[in-house]
Amino acid sequence: MGDVTRRTFVMGAGALAAAAAGVRRAGARERSDRLRLAIVGVGGRGAGNLRAVAPEEIVALCDVDERPLRAAMQAYPRASTYVDFRAMLDDGGLDAVVISTPDHTHACVSLAAMSAGLHVYCEKPLCRTVAEVRDVSELARRRGLVTQHGTQIHAGSNYRRVVELVRSGAIGVVREVHTWVGGGFDPVPFPTDTPPLPPGLHWDLWLGPSALRPYHPEIAPFRWRRWWAYGNGQLGDFGCHHMDLAHWALDLRDCVRVEAEGPPPHQDSAPPWLVVRYDYPARGDQPPVRLTWYNGDRRPPQMAEGAAPAWAAGNLFVGSRGMLIADYGRHELLPARDFEGFVPPPASIPDSMGHHREWLEAIRTGGTTTCNFDYAGALTETVLLGNVAYRVGEALEWDARALRARNSRAAADLIRQPPRAGWQV
């Protein structure tokens, strides 16, 4: 496996031709009223994020795979191109970075960018491990940088109306929330065959801080979420989107206990189904809350009982005077007969200007965002603890301040996993 240095750029002669046609280095600037942005990861979700920030000055495009990078170059021919984010940061001339890489490289790119004084937008989950999340959120706080987590549904009007309903007491006191999505993964070991590396994919850069392993299409570019080395299964993929609603509506932050059940854990890959129970302490005059996560074919008991509709994914808030079910775009009060003629409270949470624009305007004004790394960090830590509890097979008594499970030494090895020897940012 050849080593690609941080000074490696892409396209060879093609890049030289592009440079001759006017592609400039990232340090140049056209207009002072537009932010100078770098995009790390330009395919898939990265392409969507790139479109969302396109009104700004896109000065750098970075991807370890030259195939999506070529497509992005067509749309932004004046941007400098890189396969190594470290080379991009070395060249400077940036205001902020948008990160849409696989989970296992979120932390290294975020930490390097913020260490360079750059504002950061990072896709969910914020990082792959709990300790990485804490490192990233604390650095953002120390540097006073504007950050935003890629939980775009937070900007939708439906979530705002649900938060208002819960906080108004429409369903009474809430002590119980159920959150679910479909899907999961068949637990399998890493493949052992070694197919040829696709042209243009810089595999050692894709691996980044993770252990060296031969390329396989069952890992990249699209199937990495199933592997613990790079992702966090279905819980990591969707937990931050859905559990965000309960955290927001009930002012939840750090859980104090988490237990999980599922099929026997596989050392390499995520499970087909999972049930995780998170216990949160009382907050002021609000009582303790238990939030239960389900994925695969597991669902809240209220569905089997016929008390709640069998939506494919969502949240069910169980209150002392009723229930509220919600997904990304709709919500209902239950049982419907008890809420006939119900008048919702006046809207009190302003509509969002847009999840990406909120971040961009906060950079300009020195403001903040609704999913900054302080809020999103606590949410992500909680989400990822579900996988830790499942993989060690123990209920964890969690001390968020100390970042440790008081009752489990085994959990420590999953909470903080150092990069492979020799990896340097």
Salt bridges, closest charged atoms under 4 A:
GLU30 OE1 - ARG34 NH2 3.02
GLU30 OE2 - ARG78 NE 2.80
ASP33 OD2 - ARG31 NH2 2.52
GLU56 OE1 - ARG364 NH2 2.50
GLU57 OE2 - ARG24 NH2 3.14
ASP65 OD2 - ARG67 NH2 2.65
GLU66 OE1 - ARG70 NH2 3.48
GLU66 OE2 - HIS202 NE2 2.85
ASP84 OD2 - ARG86 NH2 2.82
ASP90 OD2 - ARG6 NE 3.25
ASP91 OD1 - ARG7 NH2 3.61
ASP91 OD2 - ARG25 NH2 2.47
ASP95 OD2 - ARG29 NH1 3.73
ASP95 OD1 - ARG36 NH2 2.90
ASP103 OD1 - ARG225 NH1 3.88
GLU123 OE2 - ARG45 NE 3.17
ASP135 OD2 - ARG416 NH1 3.39
GLU164 OE1 - ARG161 NE 2.79
GLU176 OE2 - HIS178 NE2 2.54
ASP193 OD1 - HIS216 NE2 2.88
GLU218 OE2 - ARG223 NH1 2.38
ASP237 OD1 - LYS124 NZ 2.59
ASP237 OD1 - ARG225 NE 3.44
ASP244 OD2 - HIS154 ND1 2.77
ASP251 OD1 - ARG167 NH2 3.16
ASP254 OD2 - ARG253 NE 3.96
GLU259 OE1 - ARG257 NH1 2.67
GLU259 OE2 - ARG277 NH1 3.56
GLU261 OE2 - ARG277 NH2 2.73
ASP279 OD1 - ARG290 NE 2.83
ASP297 OD1 - ARG298 NH1 2.55
ASP327 OD2 - ARG330 NE 2.75
ASP351 OD1 - ARG161 NH1 3.71
GLU361 OE2 - ARG364 NH1 2.83
ASP374 OD1 - ARG253 NH2 3.01
GLU381 OE2 - ARG134 NE 2.76
GLU397 OE2 - ARG257 NE 3.05
ASP399 OD2 - ARG406 NH1 3.90
